[in-house]
């Protein structure tokens, strides 16, 4: 079975000492690709560097909503240039976050618009972070959907059935992370069982949100199989079916077919 971790933060300090070993463990576990996510200009440079060093690693570039207040005037221009790097396969993560009070919502929305517009200009998919801002996020996505088809994913989705339906209606993918394995998240598991198989992705969000039984410990890309196993169980299908579908979906969204076959 082949798996793709569509969202990890391999440039975080948590992996400084053993990044190479972490990637090797993932490859040994059947992870054929890992999408390392940029969240600041410096982070974007680091994930691109990792993608150039390791064949299985790809990168996205963007400014996370919690960090847009700290962005320098020239940062966005540099993000646009970095987006043209050979192993950059997406933009973000971008979106809206009302849980943390790190950046004004109007500034988050401005940068969200920038990412969505750049996605359409460069034909690169976008990665959405949404925390306690579902109505605002859906409204902003609908605004852009009215102009041009959307090409993106709701990362670590844990929202409502209504938000899921709206995103699917706009042609987006929904990605499930370790939270779907947590005992208390029965409603999320029920929702995950209803997502069309051709719109489902899996991720780790490493080093965060490790799935059961590693909850509370450092997460890593190899653990994406545990989330996939949970999805297979709740949907009543084999792990092979989940592997085949989610890997094909990730290849299609991030246009990895040329590299991975």
Legacy VTK file of the C-alpha trace (Angstrom):
# vtk DataFile Version 3.0
C-alpha trace
ASCII
DATASET POLYDATA
POINTS 261 float
0.000 0.000 0.000
1.114 3.527 -0.792
0.169 6.571 1.285
0.590 10.330 0.945
0.778 12.660 3.937
-0.769 15.792 2.466
0.084 18.117 5.352
3.130 18.080 7.634
5.516 20.633 9.118
8.870 18.945 8.690
10.732 22.235 9.106
9.552 22.651 12.712
12.069 22.573 15.557
10.598 19.241 16.673
12.344 17.578 13.721
15.655 19.435 13.865
17.576 16.517 15.329
16.138 13.644 13.310
14.417 14.917 10.172
16.270 12.487 7.913
15.379 9.546 10.154
11.746 10.677 10.330
11.493 10.794 6.552
13.216 7.409 6.274
10.691 5.862 8.697
7.873 7.264 6.608
9.307 5.859 3.398
9.776 2.476 5.061
6.107 2.617 6.092
4.960 3.119 2.504
4.610 6.900 2.502
5.493 7.786 -1.094
5.110 11.560 -0.687
4.947 14.149 2.083
3.716 17.695 1.482
5.653 20.044 3.769
3.648 23.184 4.489
5.022 26.721 4.588
3.588 29.160 7.138
5.998 32.142 7.067
8.532 33.354 4.534
11.374 31.671 6.435
9.330 28.494 6.799
8.622 28.486 3.051
12.327 28.669 2.312
12.966 25.778 4.688
10.307 23.470 3.240
11.577 24.153 -0.282
15.076 23.272 0.898
13.740 20.010 2.362
11.932 19.233 -0.898
15.167 19.704 -2.808
17.043 17.436 -0.402
14.536 14.553 -0.176
12.821 13.076 -3.259
9.650 12.179 -1.337
9.124 15.689 0.050
7.152 18.400 -1.749
6.378 21.915 -0.549
3.659 24.524 -0.333
4.333 28.220 0.206
2.154 30.770 1.942
1.519 32.855 5.039
-0.514 31.260 7.828
-3.342 33.524 9.074
-1.838 33.638 12.555
1.398 35.113 11.191
0.221 37.670 8.641
0.587 40.502 11.183
4.305 39.744 11.390
4.781 39.709 7.602
7.141 42.338 6.232
6.068 44.550 3.281
8.124 42.540 0.794
7.238 39.060 2.090
4.287 38.430 -0.214
6.274 39.341 -3.317
8.876 36.781 -2.280
6.183 34.146 -1.627
4.922 34.673 -5.191
8.428 34.067 -6.530
8.955 30.995 -4.342
5.688 29.565 -5.668
7.437 29.052 -9.001
10.005 26.657 -7.502
9.971 23.215 -9.185
8.806 21.192 -6.175
6.218 23.670 -4.896
2.863 21.934 -5.394
0.482 24.259 -3.555
-0.195 27.511 -1.715
-0.759 27.983 1.986
-1.541 27.280 4.485
-3.952 30.172 4.357
-7.414 30.834 5.755
-9.025 32.319 8.859
-8.479 31.748 12.584
-10.694 33.325 15.269
-9.389 31.079 18.062
-6.000 32.770 18.396
-5.896 36.561 18.525
-2.606 36.909 16.656
-3.800 38.777 13.528
-6.823 41.007 12.843
-9.528 39.135 10.947
-9.636 41.702 8.149
-5.896 41.258 7.564
-6.299 37.473 7.573
-9.077 37.841 4.998
-6.897 40.068 2.821
-4.131 37.472 2.706
-6.664 34.678 2.197
-7.828 36.575 -0.909
-4.238 36.886 -2.094
-3.674 33.140 -1.845
-6.946 32.317 -3.619
-6.194 34.755 -6.440
-2.638 33.423 -6.810
-4.038 29.884 -6.911
-6.110 30.826 -9.937
-3.239 32.680 -11.585
-0.655 29.899 -11.170
-3.036 26.917 -11.304
-1.772 25.681 -7.939
-4.090 24.232 -5.271
-4.527 26.036 -1.957
-4.537 24.653 1.602
-7.086 26.124 4.016
-6.694 26.526 7.772
-10.049 27.225 9.443
-10.455 27.518 13.187
-13.691 28.810 14.711
-14.328 30.765 11.503
-16.454 28.464 9.365
-19.115 30.967 8.212
-16.498 33.553 7.256
-14.303 30.982 5.512
-17.185 29.535 3.488
-18.356 33.028 2.517
-14.900 33.985 1.267
-14.560 30.721 -0.661
-17.992 31.240 -2.235
-16.947 34.697 -3.398
-14.011 33.237 -5.299
-15.958 30.194 -6.463
-18.381 32.532 -8.223
-15.476 33.879 -10.316
-13.585 30.684 -11.071
-13.608 27.007 -10.030
-11.839 26.323 -6.744
-8.889 23.966 -6.417
-8.122 23.393 -2.775
-8.368 21.386 0.418
-9.747 22.010 3.888
-6.864 20.813 6.034
-7.440 18.784 9.233
-11.170 19.148 8.740
-13.221 19.054 11.921
-16.078 21.346 10.974
-19.817 20.939 10.595
-21.709 18.846 8.078
-22.981 22.080 6.550
-19.452 23.404 6.019
-18.362 20.062 4.592
-21.275 20.087 2.146
-20.537 23.663 1.076
-16.869 22.895 0.429
-17.683 19.729 -1.493
-20.228 21.647 -3.550
-17.470 24.087 -4.502
-15.271 21.187 -5.656
-12.878 21.089 -2.720
-11.244 18.185 -0.928
-11.547 17.443 2.797
-8.486 16.150 4.640
-8.678 14.074 7.801
-5.975 14.067 10.446
-5.333 12.401 13.770
-8.306 14.089 15.459
-10.669 11.624 13.772
-9.105 8.869 15.916
-9.714 10.650 19.251
-12.278 8.863 21.416
-14.412 11.979 21.983
-14.768 12.776 18.265
-17.571 10.365 17.362
-19.438 13.084 15.445
-16.349 13.735 13.319
-16.053 10.027 12.564
-19.701 9.947 11.497
-19.080 12.884 9.192
-15.886 11.326 7.801
-17.900 8.262 6.813
-20.022 10.431 4.499
-17.282 12.216 2.560
-17.198 11.033 -1.071
-14.189 8.773 -1.481
-12.912 10.788 -4.442
-12.756 13.929 -2.249
-11.011 12.463 0.793
-7.390 13.109 1.803
-5.317 12.081 4.816
-2.658 13.991 6.715
-0.718 14.127 9.954
-0.166 17.860 10.571
3.115 16.642 12.090
4.463 17.306 14.650
0.970 18.109 15.974
-2.239 16.114 16.550
-0.772 12.630 16.730
-3.431 9.943 16.288
-4.366 7.377 18.906
-2.380 5.619 20.427
0.315 8.318 20.118
-1.888 11.227 21.207
0.124 13.766 23.184
3.398 12.675 21.627
5.219 14.044 18.602
3.417 13.199 15.395
5.271 12.182 12.227
4.327 11.268 8.634
4.526 7.494 9.203
1.509 7.816 11.514
-0.779 8.780 8.629
-1.525 5.046 8.287
-3.267 5.081 11.688
-5.683 7.775 10.578
-6.268 5.838 7.370
-6.977 2.653 9.339
-9.570 4.525 11.400
-11.223 5.809 8.234
-11.308 2.316 6.768
-12.995 0.987 9.904
-15.672 3.651 10.127
-16.444 3.428 6.407
-16.498 -0.372 6.420
-13.884 -0.729 3.671
-10.376 -2.123 3.456
-7.237 -0.145 4.197
-6.198 -0.916 0.624
-9.257 0.936 -0.664
-8.521 3.976 1.514
-4.867 3.907 0.453
-5.728 3.689 -3.225
-8.338 6.436 -3.131
-6.540 8.960 -0.932
-3.247 8.493 -2.787
-4.956 8.986 -6.143
-6.760 12.065 -4.806
-3.533 13.598 -3.486
-1.753 12.952 -6.767
-4.607 14.601 -8.634
-4.909 17.663 -6.373
-1.189 18.351 -6.108
-0.411 17.091 -9.618
2.099 14.547 -8.384
1.452 11.995 -11.152
4.462 13.106 -13.182
6.747 12.377 -10.228
5.114 9.377 -8.610
3.629 7.484 -11.538
LINES 1 262
261 0 1 2 3 4 5 6 7 8 9 10 11 12 13 14 15 16 17 18 19 20 21 22 23 24 25 26 27 28 29 30 31 32 33 34 35 36 37 38 39 40 41 42 43 44 45 46 47 48 49 50 51 52 53 54 55 56 57 58 59 60 61 62 63 64 65 66 67 68 69 70 71 72 73 74 75 76 77 78 79 80 81 82 83 84 85 86 87 88 89 90 91 92 93 94 95 96 97 98 99 100 101 102 103 104 105 106 107 108 109 110 111 112 113 114 115 116 117 118 119 120 121 122 123 124 125 126 127 128 129 130 131 132 133 134 135 136 137 138 139 140 141 142 143 144 145 146 147 148 149 150 151 152 153 154 155 156 157 158 159 160 161 162 163 164 165 166 167 168 169 170 171 172 173 174 175 176 177 178 179 180 181 182 183 184 185 186 187 188 189 190 191 192 193 194 195 196 197 198 199 200 201 202 203 204 205 206 207 208 209 210 211 212 213 214 215 216 217 218 219 220 221 222 223 224 225 226 227 228 229 230 231 232 233 234 235 236 237 238 239 240 241 242 243 244 245 246 247 248 249 250 251 252 253 254 255 256 257 258 259 260
